[in-house]
Each structure stands twice: as structure tokens, then as C-alpha cells.
Amino acid sequence: MIDAVVDPLIEFNCENPVFLALMHGSDIPGKIAEEHDELHASLPAWVRGRAVRRRPGGP
């Protein structure tokens, strides 16, 4: 799951470092930046939830 979900996001951000700056630039409509921030903030909990379901009681 990490390979399928998280690794591509990390790879994209490493290959496109200006993306984050563009997403929070002054010309970006608020809703787009807000949705990006919400996704970014919710992703760790989403991954944790899936991992717990796949391996209850695991680390």
C-alpha cells in the first residue's frame, strides 16, 4: 500500500518541488489550496487506518 499510494506522492513532490509553492501562491483560488491542504492533512490518518485494518495489532 505504501508503494502504491505514498511513494508516488513523494516521488512527484521530489520531482516537482515548485508544486507546493504554486499551490499556495497568491494567484491560486482559495478552494484549490484548501482542498490540497485538507488532502495533505488527512493522508497520514487514511494510510494508518488502512494499515490497521490489514494488520490489526501490528506496529
PLY file of the C-alpha trace (Angstrom):
ply
format ascii 1.0
element vertex 59
property float x
property float y
property float z
element edge 58
property int vertex1
property int vertex2
end_header
0.00 0.00 0.00
2.82 2.41 0.84
4.41 1.66 -2.52
1.13 2.26 -4.33
-0.04 5.40 -2.52
2.65 7.25 -0.62
5.74 6.57 -2.73
4.24 8.12 -5.92
3.25 11.24 -3.95
6.75 11.58 -2.51
8.28 10.99 -5.93
6.03 13.64 -7.51
6.91 16.19 -4.83
10.64 15.46 -5.20
10.46 15.79 -8.98
8.28 18.93 -8.84
9.47 20.99 -5.86
7.78 24.13 -7.14
4.33 22.48 -6.99
3.79 23.33 -3.32
4.76 26.96 -3.91
2.38 27.14 -6.86
-0.45 25.61 -4.83
-0.09 28.33 -2.21
0.71 31.28 -4.44
-1.32 34.45 -4.27
-2.96 33.74 -7.66
-4.44 30.39 -6.61
-8.15 30.43 -5.77
-8.68 29.65 -2.08
-10.73 26.50 -2.59
-7.96 24.73 -4.53
-5.36 25.47 -1.85
-7.81 24.49 0.90
-8.61 21.16 -0.77
-4.90 20.44 -1.24
-4.22 21.20 2.43
-7.13 19.02 3.53
-5.88 16.11 1.43
-2.33 16.56 2.71
-3.51 16.68 6.33
-5.82 13.67 6.05
-3.47 11.34 4.18
-1.46 10.05 7.20
-4.63 9.07 9.07
-6.03 7.41 5.94
-2.87 5.33 5.50
-2.83 4.42 9.21
-6.47 3.33 9.07
-5.84 1.07 6.08
-2.72 -0.41 7.67
-4.55 -1.20 10.92
-7.33 -2.97 9.03
-4.82 -5.04 7.11
-2.80 -5.95 10.20
-4.75 -5.49 13.44
-2.48 -5.27 16.46
0.60 -4.71 14.29
3.02 -1.81 14.60
0 1
1 2
2 3
3 4
4 5
5 6
6 7
7 8
8 9
9 10
10 11
11 12
12 13
13 14
14 15
15 16
16 17
17 18
18 19
19 20
20 21
21 22
22 23
23 24
24 25
25 26
26 27
27 28
28 29
29 30
30 31
31 32
32 33
33 34
34 35
35 36
36 37
37 38
38 39
39 40
40 41
41 42
42 43
43 44
44 45
45 46
46 47
47 48
48 49
49 50
50 51
51 52
52 53
53 54
54 55
55 56
56 57
57 58
